[in-house]
């Protein structure tokens, strides 16, 4: 089933899920509304976790919605055919949208709107490991022959959505904007409560202590792993091998269980070269 990538403006997209038309439509036609809240990430950075939190903030912690509607319908992906249509036709309902698009392919309408973007970054070494397992489980992606092979593709940007370094660099140029919040998976992990409060503040939403508690409880790794509307088990068979769940490990630093010393040293060197000039405080992980 896995096919070669579809290339749009130099960025590789899995051709099973995206079409040139859907990517172009998101880039050129999609009109974002000021009330839209868009979770944007390079793949495997914690997108679904943040979407779950946003859904629960919307429902004030009540899990009814997250337990009855698939996560991709609660926050449609703008660059997919069906996601684009849903967003275009929506009349009411929570204005949640998701995207993995790099900044240069993001809807042009965003730059003149007040729509809010939450951009989530994660230690690229953990992104790489998570992406390796995802590629092994996803039927629509080529099965990596080894971690070393995937590592090389990742460094070259020859993986879905291209180079991590370019994606993050591109979006970091937006970080001073009032309508952009940059969060890290690591801060979300270390202090979920304060990070959820930070999200609420960015969105201008208030939760009382009980509601906040419910948001934390219902978006925990365990709760998401058990929620069939959020763990991707509904896609098992068609898009993923049986038993595949997106909630794999949910930890920071898993790269230490996978990288050799040589891989870690070479990665660090490339990281320093490619991310030169950006403040080190943006990348607080080890
Ligand atoms: S995707 O395919 O790009 O949309 O994947 P994405 O959602 O961005 O990232 C998947 C990783 O996020 C982890 N995850 C969580 N971590 C902590 N807590 C919660 N609630 C949670 N939900 C998802 C998931 O386990 C993937 O990371 P790995 O390292 O593979 O476990």
Boltz pocket constraint, residues with backbone or C-beta under 6 A from the ligand:
constraints:
  - pocket:
      binder: B
      contacts: [[A, 41], [A, 42], [A, 43], [A, 44], [A, 45], [A, 46], [A, 47], [A, 48], [A, 49], [A, 126], [A, 129], [A, 130], [A, 131], [A, 133], [A, 134], [A, 219], [A, 220], [A, 221], [A, 222], [A, 224], [A, 246], [A, 247], [A, 248], [A, 249], [A, 250], [A, 251], [A, 254]]
      max_distance: 6.0
